């Protein structure tokens, strides 16, 4: 199944010019209609609020505001224009604690550098094709972190602690 990304807008937040150029070029090659770029989390958040992109792709390590702080602001700030936007986090570090931390702040997908054009295209297609429910609880707002489907389970809540969560 082919995808048509021409109506989509993507915000790329990456501090390194060669990587920012590479991601932008890949997105343009995939046919993404509008690509906005920023060099750190603060500039990225301002552009996010102004442009309201369909997808955000952000690096983790940036100064002065990193990608984790950007994700937190997008998910919980009163100024955020689209708190449920799909966010793809890029990082050269793939250790479980890092991926887990990204997931726990509300990242939708994780992409390990270096990556191929196909890897990026698959992540974008995945967030479009299989949007995840959002969970609201006392200590988390973001995409449902559970990916496995249990065919024997008939309800939404699998854990005792799910009673405090609201699914959007």
Backbone torsions as a table, in degrees:
resi	resn	phi	psi	omega
1	UNK	NA	123.9	179.4
2	UNK	-83.0	151.7	178.2
3	UNK	-113.6	145.4	176.1
4	UNK	-116.4	108.3	-175.9
5	UNK	-97.6	8.7	-172.0
6	UNK	-65.7	-23.0	179.5
7	UNK	-93.4	-4.2	-175.1
8	UNK	-88.8	149.3	172.6
9	UNK	-120.4	140.7	-177.6
10	UNK	-131.8	134.5	173.1
11	UNK	-100.8	125.2	177.3
12	UNK	-109.3	121.3	179.3
13	UNK	-116.0	107.4	-174.1
14	UNK	-152.7	129.0	-176.2
15	UNK	-82.8	-23.0	-177.9
16	UNK	-89.3	119.5	-176.0
17	UNK	-56.2	-48.2	-179.8
18	UNK	-59.1	-40.9	179.7
19	UNK	-69.7	-40.3	178.2
20	UNK	-61.7	-42.0	178.3
21	UNK	-65.2	-41.7	179.4
22	UNK	-62.1	-48.9	-178.7
23	UNK	-63.2	-42.9	179.3
24	UNK	-61.7	-43.6	179.3
25	UNK	-63.6	-42.5	177.9
26	UNK	-61.0	-45.8	180.0
27	UNK	-61.7	-42.0	178.3
28	UNK	-65.7	-38.0	177.2
29	UNK	-64.1	-35.5	177.6
30	UNK	-73.7	-10.2	177.6
31	UNK	93.3	16.2	178.4
32	UNK	-62.4	130.7	-174.4
33	UNK	-64.6	-48.2	-179.0
34	UNK	-135.1	130.9	178.1
35	UNK	-122.9	123.4	176.5
36	UNK	-108.9	146.7	-179.3
37	UNK	-130.8	148.4	175.3
38	UNK	-142.9	158.0	-173.9
39	UNK	-101.3	-6.6	175.2
40	UNK	-160.7	174.1	-175.1
41	UNK	-62.4	-36.3	179.9
42	UNK	-66.5	-51.0	177.7
43	UNK	-63.2	-35.6	178.7
44	UNK	-64.2	-41.4	179.8
45	UNK	-66.4	-41.1	178.4
46	UNK	-62.3	-44.2	178.8
47	UNK	-67.6	-38.3	176.4
48	UNK	-57.2	-48.1	-179.4
49	UNK	-65.7	-35.4	-177.6
50	UNK	-77.8	-37.3	-171.9
51	UNK	-104.1	-19.2	178.8
52	UNK	50.2	61.3	-177.6
53	UNK	-69.1	160.6	178.8
54	UNK	-78.1	-28.5	-179.1
55	UNK	-143.6	145.1	173.6
56	UNK	-117.4	131.5	173.9
57	UNK	-118.6	119.8	-176.0
58	UNK	-132.2	145.6	171.0
59	UNK	-76.2	160.9	177.8
60	UNK	-85.4	-58.1	-171.1
61	UNK	-90.4	109.1	176.6
62	UNK	-147.0	157.6	176.7
63	UNK	-121.6	145.6	-1.4
64	UNK	-84.3	-16.7	179.9
65	UNK	-115.9	121.3	-176.0
66	UNK	-85.5	177.0	-177.1
67	UNK	-67.4	-33.8	178.2
68	UNK	-64.1	-44.3	178.4
69	UNK	-65.8	-35.0	176.1
70	UNK	-62.5	-46.2	179.9
71	UNK	-60.5	-44.7	178.8
72	UNK	-58.2	-44.3	-179.8
73	UNK	-65.5	-41.4	178.8
74	UNK	-61.9	-41.4	-175.8
75	UNK	-75.9	-33.1	-171.5
76	UNK	-122.4	-12.9	-176.5
77	UNK	-69.3	141.4	175.7
78	UNK	-63.9	-25.4	-179.2
79	UNK	-81.3	-12.8	-177.8
80	UNK	-63.9	129.8	-175.8
81	UNK	-87.1	-17.7	-175.1
82	UNK	-156.4	79.9	-172.4
83	UNK	-65.5	-18.8	-177.9
84	UNK	-100.6	14.7	179.6
85	UNK	-60.0	139.5	174.1
86	UNK	-66.6	133.5	-179.8
87	UNK	-123.7	125.4	176.7
88	UNK	-107.0	119.8	179.5
89	UNK	-95.4	130.1	176.2
90	UNK	-105.5	140.0	176.7
91	UNK	-159.9	149.3	174.1
92	UNK	-83.3	-4.9	-178.3
93	UNK	-107.7	121.1	-176.3
94	UNK	-114.4	14.5	179.5
95	UNK	-62.6	145.6	-176.3
96	UNK	-53.1	-43.1	-179.9
97	UNK	-59.0	-34.5	-179.8
98	UNK	-72.6	-45.1	178.4
99	UNK	-63.2	-41.4	178.8
100	UNK	-62.3	-42.9	178.8
101	UNK	-62.7	-43.5	178.4
102	UNK	-60.9	-45.3	178.2
103	UNK	-60.1	-41.2	-175.1
104	UNK	-73.0	-16.3	175.0
105	UNK	-95.6	-6.6	174.9
106	UNK	115.7	15.9	176.2
107	UNK	-70.1	139.3	-179.4
108	UNK	-83.6	-44.8	-179.5
109	UNK	-138.9	154.7	-179.3
110	UNK	-121.8	132.4	-177.8
111	UNK	-125.9	120.2	-176.8
112	UNK	-88.8	130.5	174.7
113	UNK	-82.8	144.7	-7.9
114	UNK	-74.8	152.6	-179.1
115	UNK	-132.7	162.5	179.4
116	UNK	-97.0	167.0	174.5
117	UNK	-57.9	-40.1	179.6
118	UNK	-63.7	-40.2	177.6
119	UNK	-59.3	-46.7	-179.5
120	UNK	-66.0	-43.7	179.3
121	UNK	-61.1	-39.7	179.1
122	UNK	-64.5	-40.9	179.4
123	UNK	-64.5	-42.2	179.5
124	UNK	-65.4	-46.4	178.6
125	UNK	-60.7	-37.9	-179.0
126	UNK	-65.0	-45.1	-178.1
127	UNK	-69.4	-22.9	177.4
128	UNK	-84.0	-47.3	-175.0
129	UNK	-73.3	-35.1	-175.4
130	UNK	-127.6	65.4	179.4
131	UNK	-62.5	141.5	-178.0
132	UNK	-98.7	146.2	173.8
133	UNK	-60.1	151.3	175.6
134	UNK	-101.2	141.4	-178.4
135	UNK	-109.1	132.9	175.2
136	UNK	-117.4	120.3	175.9
137	UNK	-140.8	-177.5	-179.5
138	UNK	-63.6	-29.7	-175.7
139	UNK	-125.0	13.9	179.9
140	UNK	-155.3	137.1	168.4
141	UNK	-136.9	118.8	180.0
142	UNK	169.6	-174.4	-179.5
143	UNK	-65.1	145.9	176.8
144	UNK	-55.5	126.1	-174.8
145	UNK	-80.6	-12.2	180.0
146	UNK	-82.5	130.2	179.9
147	UNK	-110.8	-27.8	-177.4
148	UNK	-77.1	138.6	176.4
149	UNK	-104.2	132.3	178.6
150	UNK	-105.4	110.5	-176.6
151	UNK	-64.8	-21.9	179.9
152	UNK	-84.8	-10.1	-177.0
153	UNK	-91.6	133.5	-174.3
154	UNK	-109.2	-4.8	-177.3
155	UNK	-120.5	178.5	-180.0
156	UNK	-81.1	-34.4	-172.6
157	UNK	-96.4	122.2	-178.4
158	UNK	-101.3	-19.4	-175.4
159	UNK	-121.8	155.0	176.0
160	UNK	-56.5	-38.7	-177.1
161	UNK	-71.8	-11.0	179.5
162	UNK	-68.1	-13.4	-179.6
163	UNK	-59.9	-26.0	-177.9
164	UNK	-91.5	5.2	-174.4
165	UNK	-105.3	147.7	176.4
166	UNK	-118.6	131.3	179.7
167	UNK	-99.8	129.5	179.0
168	UNK	-96.9	NA	NA
